[in-house]
Amino acid sequence: MTQLRVALFQTDPIWQIPEKNMQRLAQQMQQVGDCDLMVLPEMFTAGFGSDAKQFAEECHGPTYQWLKAQAAKHSCAICGSFSVHVENGVANRLVWCHADGNTQHYDKRHLFRMAGEHKRYISGSEKLLLNYCGWRINPQICYDLRFPVWCRNRSDFDLQIFVANWPAARRHAWRTLLQARAIENQAYVIGVNRTGVDGKGLEYSGDSLIVDPMGEIVVDANDKPGVFTATLDLACVQNHREQFPTHLDADKFEIHYD
């Protein structure tokens, strides 16, 4: 498949009430037409709270089961992040659910220390690269966006996705970095953020974007909650890389973990 139909869910979540947020999302999903991929924000069930353990679930808990059920119901893939208990603590985990029930996951690598996330969560170390509908996709979470080495395309993805709870105070950085990642990686980039004000008084401006491999904005959700759709074309990625093959001059490197 060369075209990928995507739906971005820019939400204003009800603070720390997972059941209501999932119910609202399920209603919104009913309104989306044919779709290959639905992308939900970071911590889409409860918001980015200060108590990691309060809403953390077992790996195959209620949110995981809900994602699987919705992916099967709508015959598409769905991804988004939520808190999950792991062996040594709690992870901020993005789960990717395929329509056939198979799942993959990515635990957030870069933890936002300015909000103490590094004290409450376990950092992931494995990058997720998956194949879906003929596309090579790399999902990431929020603060990961600021680290270009971790995000670097080593000719192994066509689409990079960032799910986020990115505050309005830093919206310029969010928008600029999404475009930068698209340009340097010669790939489509999707950024899905939340809107509204959370239970701690932090304001979020949304600004969910789809950026093409040249850095041009294809979809701009601005600051309104809602569902935003687009069709991505793999030929756009391939043609750009053939006409402007900067990847052939990219530096080789290895990432070493602490």
Buried (B, 14 or more C-beta within 10 A) or exposed (E): EEBBBBBBBBBBBBBBBBEEBBEBBBEBBEEBEEBBBBBBBBBBBBBBBEEBEEBBBEEEBBBBEBBBBBBBEBEBBBBBBBBBBBEEEBBBBBBBBBBEEEBBBBBBBBBBEEBEBBEBBBBBEEBBBBEBBEBBBBBBBBBBBBEEEEBBBEEEBBBBBBBBBBBBEEBEEBBEBBBBBBBBBBBBBBBBBBBBEBBEEBEBBBBBBBBBBEBEEBBEBEBEBBBBBBEBBBEBBBEBBEEEEEBEEBEEEEEEEE
